[in-house]
Amino acid sequence: MTTVTALRQTYVNGYLGRTDGQTVPWSDAQVDQHIKDALTKLWPDVGPRVTGTVTANQASGIYTIPSSIKRISRIVAEYISGGYTDVADTITNWRYETDTTVRINPRLPTLTGLSLRFYGWKAYLGDATDLPTDLEAAVAERAAALAYGSLAGQLANSQRQQGLDSGRVVDYQTAVGMSAYYERRYQEAIEKYPAQVGPVAPRAARR
């Protein structure tokens, strides 16, 4: 399990050429915020796969999506009998009713042991505690891109330098270039990442 602090100390400080405790051109709190922003921006590109179930109910074709799921991949009907769970059918005719509900046709019978299993993705947590190890560097690279981008904006507005010694001054052109560099490294890292969020599901779900 990682943390925002660990990402800052292990990766981002090195990318930004800083150490903890410095305040110019970024404080620890500012770096942490860029890391949190990078974690938020992972969605909807990538996210951990999750599942959840709801009981079949013939009284309504509208079902509340399990709260663990932010985007649905597919829905299947499961039947539990004798301690075994089997897939009874794949639900192909469904669509979003609202952001938190789906409508399924035809209605399913209310049977003991019959439930709907939703497959999908959710967003990674903003504190990085569920971030897989192989995404740590990518998140840190995007955080560095955001930090340099923010600095470039400040420099463009104020035309100031950061009060560093002449060998460590970051000018506007450098900040813009470093922001683009680390953003590209992030994009390359997640381009083929296996936990990428895929299509919503069958075409019926898009209507």
Buried (B, 14 or more C-beta within 10 A) or exposed (E): EBBBBBBBBBBBBEBBEBEEEBEEBBBBEBBBBBBBBBBEBBBEBBBBEBEBBBEBBEEEBEBEBBEEBBBBBBBBBBBBEEEEBEEBEEBBEBBBBEEEEBBBEEBBEEEEBBBBBBBBBBBBEEBBEBBEEEBBBBBBBBBBBBBBBBBBBBBEEEEEBBEEEEEEEBEBEBBBEBBBBBBEBBBEBBEEBEBEBEEBBBEEBEE
